[in-house]
């Protein structure tokens, strides 16, 4: 798998929150259909970017 893409339109994101992960923080992106969990470093900054993008739409 060279490239993986998941497309979630900003208006579909209901909530973004972080939770504890052993190696790195996990961000849960909640939509009406499902929840996408992303493990990453810099979770606080990424959540700020996500929230700003949601509000800009």
N, C-alpha and C positions, 0 to 999 in steps of 0.2 A: 504494500500500500504506500504509494509515493505521496499521495495527497488526500487528505480527508477534509471535507467541508460540511458544515452544518449551518443552514441558513434559517435564522429566526428573525422575522421582521420585528423592529423595535416596538411597534404598538402591541405585539403579541406577548411581550415580556411583562408579566404581572408584578414580579418581585425578584430582586437579586439579593442574596444574603450569603454570608460566609459561615463556614463551620470548621471545626477542628479536623485536621488531617495529620497523620503521623509524620509524614515527610514534608508536605506542603499544605497550605490552607486549601480548602475546597470551597468553590463558589457554586451555589445552586441557582440556576435561572429557571424560574417557575413560569409556565404558560398555562393556559386553560386546558391544554391537551396533555402536558407532560412536564417533567423536570429534567433539565440537563445539568449534570454535575461536571465541573471543570476543576482539576487540581492544578494550582499554579502558585508561583511566588508573586508577591506584590498584589495580593488580593484586594486590599483596601483601595489602592489606586485604580485597579481594574473596575471595581464596583462604582467608583466615582465617575469613571468614563462611561460606563453602561448607563448610569442614572442620568448623566448629562445628555447622552444620545437619545434616551427615551423622552426626555422633556423637550428636546429640540424638534421632535417629530410632530 
